[in-house]
Amino acid sequence: MFENKEHNGSGQARSGSYRTIVFLTLLILVLGVIAYLGAQFWLTQPRPMTVPRGEGAVSARSGQQKDMGPTVDLSEFLVNIISEDNSHYLRASMTIELSNAAAQEELIRRMPQVRDAILLLISNKTFEELYDLQGKMQLKAEIRLAVDDLISAGEVTSVYLTDFIVQ
């Protein structure tokens, strides 16, 4: 009789330790899910953007507008973009601002290469990447770098989107 009580007592102790292990495991899983969801929420929140003040910007102190460098207007781009659910496309026009007239002449001379680089860049974007402000700013920065790599007589100082429709 005494042995049965000890055996029952140790069985209860084991089930209590199993409960503790299960409880701690569930607690860790719940905390992990909460941390994951919190990180996803934080990563998808719009962030304030700091836009570098370049040429063409209005000075906050003086209220005077700085002069723009030479520009080249790029005619409309109509590009299919990556999408899992539907067919989407981007229609965009832009103006490229350059540091000097020599860079402007070189850009005009290399227009087929410039358009090719921009088309390849845009066609590798997804609808979700291009839909929000941060995606558009990222695209402008990538276009600036891609075009800047093609010219040697100066540099691209800004890219201005003059028409931008994602459907």
matplotlib code that plots the C-alpha trace (Angstrom):
import matplotlib.pyplot as plt

x = [0.0, 2.8, 4.6, 1.5, 1.3, 4.9, 4.4, 1.3, 3.1, 6.1, 3.6, 2.0, 5.4, 6.3, 3.0, 3.6, 7.1, 5.6, 3.0, 5.8, 7.7, 4.7, 3.7, 7.2, 7.4, 4.0, 5.1, 8.3, 6.3, 3.8, 6.5, 8.3, 5.1, 4.5, 8.1, 7.8, 4.5, 5.9, 9.0, 6.8, 4.6, 7.7, 9.3, 6.1, 5.5, 6.3, 9.4, 10.2, 12.5, 15.4, 15.7, 19.1, 19.0, 20.5, 20.5, 17.0, 15.9, 14.4, 16.6, 14.6, 16.7, 16.6, 13.5, 15.5, 15.5, 18.9, 19.7, 19.1, 21.7, 21.1, 18.2, 17.2, 13.6, 13.0, 9.9, 7.3, 8.3, 5.6, 6.9, 5.3, 6.3, 6.5, 3.2, 2.0, -1.7, -2.4, -0.7, 0.6, 2.5, 4.2, 3.8, 6.4, 8.2, 11.1, 13.6, 17.3, 19.3, 23.0, 26.0, 27.2, 26.5, 29.0, 27.2, 23.9, 25.4, 26.8, 23.5, 21.7, 24.3, 23.8, 20.0, 19.5, 21.8, 20.1, 16.6, 17.7, 19.2, 16.1, 13.7, 15.7, 15.7, 11.9, 11.0, 12.6, 10.4, 7.2, 3.9, 4.3, 7.7, 6.5, 3.2, 4.3, 6.4, 9.4, 9.4, 9.3, 12.2, 14.2, 13.5, 14.7, 17.9, 18.5, 17.9, 20.3, 23.1, 22.4, 22.5, 25.4, 27.4, 26.8, 28.2, 31.7, 31.6, 29.8, 27.2, 23.5, 22.4, 18.7, 16.0, 12.5, 9.4, 7.2, 4.6, 4.1, 1.2, 1.2, -1.7]
y = [0.0, 2.4, 1.6, 2.5, 5.9, 6.6, 5.4, 7.5, 10.5, 10.2, 9.8, 13.1, 14.7, 13.6, 14.9, 18.2, 18.5, 17.6, 20.3, 22.8, 21.8, 22.1, 25.4, 26.8, 25.6, 27.2, 30.4, 30.6, 29.9, 32.7, 35.1, 34.2, 34.8, 38.2, 39.2, 38.2, 40.1, 43.1, 43.1, 42.7, 45.6, 47.8, 46.9, 47.8, 51.2, 54.2, 56.0, 59.6, 60.2, 62.5, 63.9, 65.3, 68.9, 69.1, 71.6, 72.8, 72.7, 75.7, 76.8, 76.9, 79.8, 82.2, 81.0, 81.3, 78.6, 77.2, 76.9, 73.5, 71.9, 70.8, 68.3, 65.6, 64.6, 60.8, 59.9, 57.6, 54.1, 51.4, 48.3, 45.1, 44.6, 41.4, 40.3, 37.1, 37.7, 39.8, 41.5, 44.9, 47.6, 50.9, 54.0, 56.6, 59.6, 61.3, 64.1, 63.5, 66.5, 66.5, 68.3, 69.9, 70.4, 67.7, 65.1, 66.2, 65.7, 62.3, 61.2, 62.2, 60.3, 57.2, 57.4, 53.7, 52.5, 54.7, 53.5, 49.9, 50.2, 51.9, 49.3, 46.4, 48.0, 48.7, 45.3, 43.6, 45.5, 44.2, 46.0, 46.2, 47.8, 50.5, 51.3, 53.3, 56.4, 54.6, 52.3, 55.3, 57.0, 53.7, 53.5, 57.1, 56.3, 53.2, 55.0, 57.7, 55.2, 53.2, 56.2, 57.7, 54.5, 55.1, 58.6, 59.8, 63.5, 64.4, 63.0, 62.6, 65.0, 64.1, 62.1, 63.7, 61.5, 63.6, 60.9, 57.7, 55.3, 51.8, 49.5]
z = [0.0, 0.9, -2.4, -4.4, -2.9, -3.7, -7.2, -7.6, -6.1, -8.5, -11.4, -10.4, -10.2, -13.7, -15.1, -13.3, -14.9, -18.3, -17.8, -16.9, -20.0, -22.3, -20.7, -21.2, -24.8, -25.5, -23.8, -25.9, -29.1, -28.3, -27.4, -30.7, -32.7, -31.0, -31.7, -35.3, -35.8, -34.1, -36.4, -39.4, -38.3, -37.6, -41.0, -43.0, -41.3, -43.5, -42.3, -42.6, -45.5, -45.6, -49.1, -49.8, -50.8, -54.2, -56.9, -57.8, -54.1, -52.4, -49.5, -46.2, -44.9, -47.8, -49.7, -52.9, -55.5, -56.6, -60.3, -61.9, -64.1, -67.6, -68.0, -70.5, -70.8, -71.3, -73.2, -71.8, -70.6, -70.7, -68.9, -67.6, -64.0, -61.9, -60.2, -58.8, -59.1, -62.1, -65.0, -64.0, -65.8, -65.2, -67.4, -66.5, -67.9, -66.2, -66.5, -65.7, -64.2, -64.9, -63.5, -66.8, -70.5, -71.5, -69.4, -71.1, -74.6, -73.6, -72.2, -75.4, -77.4, -75.2, -75.1, -76.4, -73.6, -71.0, -72.0, -72.0, -68.5, -67.1, -68.8, -67.4, -63.9, -63.9, -65.3, -62.4, -59.9, -58.4, -58.1, -54.3, -54.6, -56.9, -55.3, -52.3, -51.8, -50.5, -53.5, -55.9, -54.1, -54.2, -58.0, -58.5, -56.6, -58.6, -61.9, -60.9, -60.2, -63.4, -65.6, -63.8, -64.6, -68.3, -68.5, -67.8, -68.7, -65.5, -63.2, -62.7, -59.9, -59.8, -61.4, -61.5, -62.2, -64.4, -65.0, -63.0, -63.2, -61.8, -62.9]

ax = plt.figure().add_subplot(projection="3d")
ax.plot(x, y, z, "-o")
ax.set_aspect("equal")
plt.show()
